[in-house]
Each structure stands twice: as C-alpha cells, then as structure tokens.
Amino acid sequence: MTVRQMINLGLINSLLILATLSSAGAGEVINLGPEKCKHGLLFQPNGPFAVMLFCEDALADHIGIIYYRAMGLPLDGRWSLTDRFWQQEGWGADVTALAWDNTGKYLIVTTSSIYGSGAVYCLDLMNRKARRLFPQKKYEKEMERIKGVCQAKIASLDEKTQTVDISFDDCDLKTQVHVRFEY
C-alpha cells in the first residue's frame, strides 16, 4: 500500500495517534504545562476511558474524555455507540493536573484561571457528571487563605477516604496551601 492510499484510508492519522498513546497508573498525578504535556491519548489504567490531551502551549492545555474501549452494547451509562466524546468548558480548559482514582469511576481535574475556570473538579466518568470540589461555600475558610491563587495542582489522592489533597500556589506571596477535599 502506498503512503497516498494510507492517507486516503485515514491510516496515517491512526498511526500518528498510536505513536502518542500513553497511560498513567490509578492515583498517579499527571501534571500538565508547556514542557510536560504530550499531545495525544492518556488511557485510564482500569476502565474504558481515555483523556485526549490538547497541548496548545501558550493557549494552555485542554482535555476531553473519550469512551475508548468497545462497548458491547448500544448504551453504557450515559455513553452510546455514537456519542463517545465529552468535553465541557469548565473542567476541560486550561487543565493544570489530572488523576484517575483507583476505582475507575472518577477523574480529578485542576484548572487554572487564566483560560479556564480556576476550579477543581471531580468527573463521574460513567454518568458524565462534573462536580466542582472547589471553590464551594463549605470551604470558605480555606478560600480566605488562598485569595491570590494562580495555580492549583493535585498533590495526592486517597481512595480509602475518597479525598484529594490539592496544593494551591499563591503567586503573589510565593506560598503554598494544601487543602483536602472529599470526592
């Protein structure tokens, strides 16, 4: 088969995508940024999903969720054979870090406030629901401590207690605050 035939069949694009595939272990934090983001798919270690990373350099890193594996049925949760991509502006724009939990049910995402929402989200993957962990009214005390936040990163996940430790950098004061959230 010639290269032209492969391009016409879409095989070149498939091969390029396969060359950029990677995965991270459950609970492992993936920090993003200009030097860290690798455009392509990041597979969930214990489930049917993958994150599509869109590395846009100065325009930030963006993500979308793909139901990647074969479904075997017309519907699986809120996913269908013809609806396999999920992206929303709040959690999908200017992503600074992400981590799969060990159960395969959730993806924790932190965003920057430059091009994104500046919030921390817990994505319920099967049900396609995004829950904002921060900011929330119940964390008002923590919010007072981190008024000048310019970046949030996932420090760790604890699946036993279903909590995530988020590190907030205050760029004006050059300090860091850690806050633990239930997800």
N, C-alpha and C positions, 0 to 999 in steps of 0.2 A: 504494500500500500504506500502511495506517495504521501509526502507531507501535505500537499494540497487536498488530497482525499481525506486525510485525517482531520484537517481543519474543517472541511465541509461537514464531516460527521460529528464535529464537536469533540473529537478525541484529544486534541491538543489542549483545549481548556481543561478537560478532565485530568489529563496528565499533570498540568501545572498545578491544579488544586491538590492532587495527590502528593505532589512534591512539598507542599506546605502544611501537611497534616501533622498534628501533634496532640499529645494528651497530657493531662496532669492528674495526679492522684487525688482521691477524695480527701478533702480537708486541706489540700495544698493550696497556698495562696499564690495567685498569679498576678504580679504587679505589672502594670502597663505603663507606657510612656514612650517617648521618641526612640530611645535606644533599646527598649525591652519588648515592644510589640512586634509580633511576627504575623503579618497579614495571612489569613487562612483560617482553617478549621481547628478548633480545640475540642477534642472529644471528651465527653463525660466518661469517667472510668467505669461506672457501674449502671449504665442506663442507656436509653435510646437517643439521647440528645447530644448536640454539638453546639458550640458557640462559634459564630462566624465573626472573626476579628477584622475590622476595617481600620487599618493603621493610616491615619491621614496626616501624620507629622504635626505641623503647626496648627492644624484644624482639629486636633485631638484624636483619640481612639474611640471607636464606636463599635457596638456589638448588636447582634441579632441571634435568636435561638432557632435552631433547626431540629426538627424531629428527623433524625438521620437514618436510623435503622428501619428495616422492613416492619410494617405494622401487622400484617397478617389479617387484619380486619378493616372494614371501612372507617371505623372510628376507634380512637383510643383516648379516653379522657376528652379534652376539648380540641383534639387534633383529628384531622381527617386525611385521607389519601391525597386530597388536592389542596390542603391547607396545612403546610408543614413549616412555615416561617413565621416568627413572631418578633416584632420589634416595636418598641414604644419610645417616644422622645425622652420621657423622664428618666428611665433607667438605661437606655441604650446609647445616650450621648455623653461624650467626654468621660468615659469609664477609666478609673484610676486603678482598680483592682477587682478581682473576682475569685470566688472559691466555690467548688462543688461540695455539698455536705456528703457524709458517708452513706446516708440513706438513699441517695439518688433523687430525692424529692425536691430539693431546693438548690438554688444558686444565689449566693450572696454577692451583691454588686455595690461598689462605691463609685461615686461620680464627683467630678469637680464642678465648681460653679462658674467656670469660665464659659464653656459651651454647653454644659449640662445643668442639672438641677442642684448639684451640690449635696445630694441626699445619699442615704444608704438604703438599699432595697433588699428584700428577700423575695426571690421569684419562686412561686409554686409552679414548677415546670409542667406537670401533667394537667393542671387546671388553668394554666395560662393566666395566673393572677399575680400581680405585683403588689407587695405590701411595703410601704415606706416604714423603715425602722427608725430613721432619724431624718429630719427633726420631727418630734412628736411632742405634744403638750406634756406628757408624763415625764419627759426628760428635760424640763425647764432648768433645773439646777445645773445639769451638765452643759446645757446650751449657754448659760451665763459664763461658764469657764472657758468657752471656746468661741468667743464672738468674732475674732479675726481669722477664722478658719479659711485656708486657701486650698487645703487638700486633705482628704480622708483616705485611709488605707486600712485594709483588713490585717490585723495583727495575728489573730488566730481564731479557730472555730473549736467549739467543744460540743460534739454531737450528743454526749450523755445528758448535758444540761440544756441543749439546744440554745446555746448562747454564742455570740460572736463578739470578739474584742476588737474595737475599732480605734485606730490611732489617728488623732486629729492634729494636724500641724497648723500652728498659728504663725503665719509667715511674718507678721509684724513684730511679734515678740520673740520669735525663734524658739518657741516652746512646743511641747507635745503633750497632749492629754489623751489618756486611754479611757474609753467608756465601754461597758459591757451591755449588750442588748440581747433580749430573748428573740428568737426567730421561730 
